[in-house]
């Protein structure tokens, strides 16, 4: 069993070595730029993209700093941000004090699921605002329409996430990205 595990690790290392490291770096930077354009913090986007392309889905601070050519402080700040927005988890390496940073197994699904809670809160706030502003005022109507939009988004998001779970289950990959 240990031998087969070592063989698997060696095959994994060879597959990773066969990749064009420069092309992988360009991909990481391109995807990070896309995330930044969508509103994510720059270093957080770079660290997230690096974790996403790692076969293990987890790297140490030193590995991230080396791969991205950034300081340990930049890694720390990015991880703090990514943990705050529930995109990564911290875990201890067995037998070590070093931490590894891991993507959640269904990162996109989990992230969008949590957005549902945000939409509920925003809808509630907008409904309160519409009452305060008055339903017959232009501002009240605009805020009321915003509340309706958030309500619609909640419904559509839940439906979409349910369809995604069914799609993954049909493919035999429930819970995987």
Secondary structure, 3 states (H helix, E strand, C coil): CHHHHHHHHHHHHHHHHHCCHHHHHHHHHHHHHHHHHCCCCHHHHHHHHHHHHCCCCEEEHHHHHHHHCCCHHHHHHHHHHHHHCCCEEEEECCCCCCEEEEECCCHHHHHHHHHHHHHHHHHHHHHHHHHHHCCCCHHHHHHHHHHHHHHHHHHHHHHHHHHHHHHHHHHCCCCCC
